[in-house]
Amino acid sequence: MSVTILAAALLALSFTGFRASRQRGSATVAGAGDVGHRPDRSAQIRVERVVTGLLMISSTIAILVTLGIVLSLIFETVRFFQRVPLSEFLFGLHWSPQTALRADQVASSGSFGAVPIFAGTILVTGIAIAIAAPIGLMSAIFMTFYASPRLRSVVKPILEILAGVPTVVYGFFAALVIAPTIRDWGSWFGFDVASESALAAGLVMGVMIIPFISSLSDDAITAVPTSLRDGSFGLGATRSETIRLVILPAALPGIVGAFLLAISRAIGETMIVVMAAGLAANLTANPFAAVTTVTVQIVTLLTGDQEFDSAKTLAAFALGLVLFVITLGLNILALRMVQKYREQYD
């Protein structure tokens, strides 16, 4: 009901703005008719009026869709917490959302402690960032300061091709190549490695987000004023000293923003973790063990013949709201850091 009222209010505002633009256009046409030597711009004004109305309608639809998503998450999450205590969800150590769907079924009441899911998400994301952060940053430094223009024109597009590869392809590669390789090497060294492990998913996810860090770090480094670089060279500093003591500190807010955006991208990844890390909600810090993440559990809970009034299905909306809040916070923090950087060096 609240979504309907909000949608009606926004549509009314857009209609009011559209009528105001029509009135302004009519006044302009009338003013133009008073002066005989001015050209007739009535057709242009009508086109601009139509385009303005379409733009207002499009922006209103985008706002309504976003608000609808957020409100639906909040509404279903409130229904979930009416069945499951908030403390159990945030601090419980056991995740087993198996509940009876019908009266003739026998099932447990379910355990909805999400700590193992949060721990698995942090573990996989941490491995991915540990792989992608140094490689992405070093590749950006190499292409900016050391690579020739011809080499840069070849290497940069090849690196950015990784960003266009579908994640299901990364998932197949992790499940069929990386995970068996890690298991074989671990057995050779005497480690007990699961067939699906957090390490396999984290490694492949790290490769996937390298282009994000590399491209955004490259933009941050090249945005540093050349006067800082020239001043460092004029004082006798070498190229490596200039990079380490001048360029990187100046570009640090933009680089940190790139890392935060990459973390947000890694947290929201699903297919790689489904195919390489498994579905087991294990509370562990062992990278060789099978774990699960928030996105994987959302897919699992909403797959199959489910009843949307059960706590099991509503748990997906609670996990989705947590994921939304985390990614939104990371994106806002990254954008704030980038804005601060631009205000300082533009």
C-alpha positions in Angstrom: 0.0 0.0 0.0 2.8 2.4 0.9 4.6 1.6 -2.4 1.4 2.4 -4.3 0.9 5.8 -2.5 4.6 6.7 -3.1 4.3 5.8 -6.8 1.2 7.9 -7.2 2.9 10.9 -5.5 5.9 10.6 -7.8 3.8 10.3 -10.9 1.8 13.3 -9.8 5.0 15.3 -9.4 6.3 14.3 -12.8 2.9 15.3 -14.4 3.0 18.7 -12.7 6.5 19.3 -14.0 5.4 18.2 -17.4 2.5 20.7 -17.4 4.9 23.4 -16.2 7.3 22.7 -19.0 4.3 23.0 -21.5 3.3 26.3 -20.0 6.9 27.6 -20.3 7.0 26.4 -23.9 3.7 28.2 -24.7 4.9 31.4 -23.2 8.1 31.2 -25.2 6.1 30.7 -28.4 3.9 33.7 -27.6 6.9 35.9 -26.9 8.5 34.8 -30.1 5.4 35.8 -32.1 5.6 39.4 -30.8 8.8 40.0 -32.7 8.5 39.7 -36.4 12.1 39.2 -37.3 12.6 36.2 -35.0 12.4 32.7 -36.6 9.6 30.4 -35.8 10.9 27.9 -33.1 7.6 26.3 -32.2 8.5 22.9 -33.7 11.8 22.9 -31.8 10.0 23.9 -28.5 7.5 21.0 -29.0 10.3 18.5 -29.5 12.1 19.7 -26.4 8.9 19.6 -24.4 8.3 15.9 -25.5 12.0 15.0 -24.7 11.7 16.7 -21.3 8.6 14.7 -20.5 10.2 11.4 -21.5 13.3 12.1 -19.4 11.2 12.9 -16.4 9.1 9.8 -16.9 12.3 7.7 -17.2 13.9 9.1 -14.1 10.6 8.6 -12.2 10.5 4.9 -13.3 14.1 4.4 -12.2 13.4 5.9 -8.8 10.2 3.8 -8.3 12.0 0.6 -9.2 14.8 1.3 -6.7 12.4 2.2 -4.0 10.2 -0.9 -4.8 13.2 -3.2 -4.4 14.3 -1.6 -1.1 10.8 -1.5 0.4 10.1 -5.2 -0.6 13.4 -6.2 1.0 12.5 -4.3 4.2 8.9 -5.6 4.3 9.9 -9.3 3.9 12.7 -8.9 6.3 10.4 -7.6 9.0 8.1 -10.6 8.4 11.2 -12.9 8.8 12.2 -11.3 12.1 8.7 -11.8 13.4 9.4 -15.5 13.2 13.1 -15.6 14.0 14.8 -13.4 16.7 17.2 -10.8 15.4 19.9 -12.0 17.9 19.7 -15.5 16.6 20.2 -14.4 13.0 23.1 -12.0 13.6 24.9 -14.0 16.3 23.8 -17.7 15.8 26.6 -20.1 14.9 24.5 -22.8 13.1 22.8 -22.4 9.8 20.3 -25.1 8.8 17.1 -23.5 7.4 15.1 -26.7 7.1 11.4 -26.2 8.0 8.3 -28.1 7.2 6.5 -26.7 4.1 3.2 -28.6 4.7 1.3 -29.8 7.7 1.9 -33.5 6.7 5.7 -33.0 6.5 8.1 -33.7 9.4 11.0 -31.3 9.7 13.0 -29.4 12.2 12.2 -25.9 13.1 15.4 -24.7 11.5 18.4 -22.8 12.7 19.0 -19.4 11.2 22.4 -18.4 12.7 24.0 -16.5 9.8 27.5 -16.1 11.3 28.9 -19.1 9.2 27.5 -17.5 6.1 29.1 -14.1 6.9 32.4 -15.8 7.8 32.4 -17.7 4.5 31.7 -14.5 2.6 34.6 -12.7 4.3 36.9 -15.6 3.8 36.3 -15.9 0.0 36.3 -12.2 -0.5 39.6 -11.8 1.5 41.3 -14.4 -0.6 40.1 -12.7 -3.8 41.3 -9.3 -2.7 44.7 -10.7 -1.5 45.1 -12.0 -5.1 43.6 -9.1 -7.1 44.9 -6.1 -5.1 48.7 -6.4 -5.7 48.4 -7.8 -9.2 45.9 -5.1 -10.2 47.8 -2.2 -8.6 51.2 -3.4 -10.0 49.8 -3.8 -13.5 48.4 -0.3 -13.3 51.8 1.1 -12.3 53.5 -0.9 -15.0 51.2 0.3 -17.8 51.4 3.9 -16.6 55.2 4.3 -16.0 57.1 1.4 -17.5 55.2 0.1 -20.6 55.7 1.7 -24.0 52.6 3.2 -25.7 52.6 0.3 -28.1 52.7 -2.4 -25.3 50.1 -0.5 -23.3 47.7 -0.4 -26.3 48.0 -4.2 -26.5 48.1 -5.2 -22.8 45.4 -3.0 -21.4 42.6 -4.2 -23.7 43.7 -7.8 -23.1 43.5 -7.3 -19.4 40.1 -5.6 -19.6 38.8 -8.6 -21.6 38.7 -10.4 -18.3 35.9 -8.1 -17.1 33.7 -9.2 -20.0 34.0 -12.9 -19.4 30.7 -14.4 -18.0 31.0 -15.4 -14.4 29.7 -18.9 -15.2 32.8 -19.4 -17.3 34.9 -18.5 -14.4 32.9 -20.9 -12.3 33.4 -23.8 -14.7 37.2 -23.0 -14.8 37.3 -23.0 -11.0 35.3 -26.3 -10.6 37.0 -28.2 -13.4 40.6 -26.9 -13.2 41.5 -25.0 -10.1 39.7 -27.0 -7.4 41.0 -30.4 -8.6 44.5 -28.9 -8.9 44.4 -27.5 -5.4 43.1 -30.8 -4.0 45.9 -32.8 -5.7 48.6 -30.4 -4.6 47.2 -30.4 -1.1 47.2 -34.2 -0.9 50.7 -34.3 -2.2 51.8 -32.0 0.7 49.7 -33.8 3.2 46.8 -31.3 3.6 43.2 -32.4 3.8 41.6 -30.3 1.0 37.9 -30.5 0.2 36.8 -31.1 -3.4 35.1 -27.6 -3.1 37.2 -25.1 -1.2 37.2 -21.4 -0.4 40.7 -21.1 -1.8 39.6 -22.3 -5.3 36.7 -19.8 -5.4 38.8 -17.0 -4.0 41.6 -17.5 -6.5 39.3 -17.4 -9.5 37.3 -14.5 -8.1 40.5 -12.6 -7.6 41.4 -13.1 -11.3 37.9 -11.8 -12.2 38.2 -8.5 -10.3 41.8 -7.7 -11.4 40.5 -5.5 -14.3 38.4 -3.5 -11.9 41.3 -2.7 -9.6 43.7 -2.2 -12.5 41.5 0.2 -14.5 40.4 2.3 -11.5 43.9 2.5 -10.1 45.2 3.5 -13.5 42.7 6.3 -13.6 43.7 7.4 -10.1 47.4 7.4 -10.9 47.1 9.2 -14.2 44.9 11.9 -12.6 47.8 13.0 -10.3 49.1 16.3 -11.6 52.2 16.1 -13.7 53.7 19.0 -11.6 54.1 16.6 -8.7 55.9 14.1 -10.9 58.1 16.8 -12.5 59.0 18.3 -9.2 60.1 15.0 -7.9 62.3 14.3 -10.9 63.7 17.9 -10.6 64.8 17.1 -7.0 66.8 14.1 -8.3 64.4 11.3 -7.3 64.4 8.2 -9.4 61.3 6.8 -11.1 60.8 4.2 -8.5 61.2 6.7 -5.7 58.8 9.0 -7.4 56.2 6.3 -7.7 56.6 5.1 -4.1 56.9 8.5 -2.3 54.9 10.9 -4.5 52.5 9.2 -6.9 51.1 6.5 -4.7 50.4 8.7 -1.7 48.8 11.3 -3.9 46.6 8.7 -5.6 45.9 6.7 -2.4 42.2 7.8 -2.0 41.4 6.8 -5.6 43.3 3.5 -5.2 41.5 2.7 -1.9 38.2 3.5 -3.6 39.1 1.0 -6.4 39.8 -1.6 -3.7 36.4 -1.0 -2.0 34.5 -1.2 -5.3 36.3 -4.5 -6.1 35.4 -5.8 -2.6 31.8 -4.9 -3.3 31.9 -6.7 -6.6 33.4 -9.8 -5.0 30.8 -9.9 -2.2 28.0 -10.0 -4.7 29.5 -12.8 -6.8 27.4 -16.0 -6.9 28.3 -18.4 -9.7 31.9 -18.9 -8.9 31.2 -19.6 -5.2 28.3 -22.0 -6.1 30.5 -24.1 -8.4 33.8 -23.9 -6.6 33.2 -23.4 -2.8 30.1 -25.5 -2.3 26.9 -25.0 -0.2 28.1 -26.1 3.3 27.7 -23.4 5.9 30.9 -24.2 7.8 32.2 -21.8 10.4 35.9 -22.0 9.7 38.9 -20.0 8.7 40.5 -22.9 6.8 40.8 -21.9 3.1 40.9 -25.6 2.2 37.4 -26.3 3.6 34.1 -25.9 1.8 32.2 -22.7 2.7 29.2 -20.8 1.5 28.4 -17.1 1.1 25.4 -14.8 1.4 24.6 -14.8 -2.3 24.8 -18.6 -2.6 22.4 -19.0 0.2 19.9 -16.6 -1.3 19.9 -18.6 -4.5 19.6 -21.9 -2.6 16.7 -20.7 -0.4 14.7 -19.4 -3.4 15.3 -22.4 -5.7 12.7 -25.1 -6.1 9.1 -25.5 -4.7 9.1 -23.0 -1.8 6.4 -21.4 0.2 6.9 -17.7 0.6 5.3 -17.6 4.0 7.9 -19.9 5.6 10.9 -18.6 7.6 13.2 -20.5 5.2 12.2 -18.5 2.2 11.9 -15.2 4.1 15.5 -15.7 5.3 16.6 -15.0 1.8 15.2 -11.5 2.0 17.0 -10.9 5.3 20.3 -12.0 3.8 19.5 -9.8 0.8 19.0 -6.8 2.9 22.2 -7.4 4.8 24.0 -7.7 1.4 22.4 -4.6 0.1 23.4 -2.6 3.2 27.0 -3.8 3.0 27.5 -3.2 -0.7 25.8 0.2 -0.5 28.0 1.3 2.4 31.1 0.2 0.5 30.1 2.0 -2.6 29.3 5.2 -0.7 32.6 5.0 1.1 34.5 4.5 -2.2 32.7 7.4 -3.9 33.3 9.7 -1.0 37.0 8.9 -1.1 37.2 9.5 -4.9 35.4 12.8 -4.5 37.8 13.9 -1.8 40.7 13.0 -4.1 39.3 14.9 -7.0 38.6 18.0 -4.9 42.1 18.0 -3.7 44.0 17.6 -7.0 41.7 19.0 -9.7 
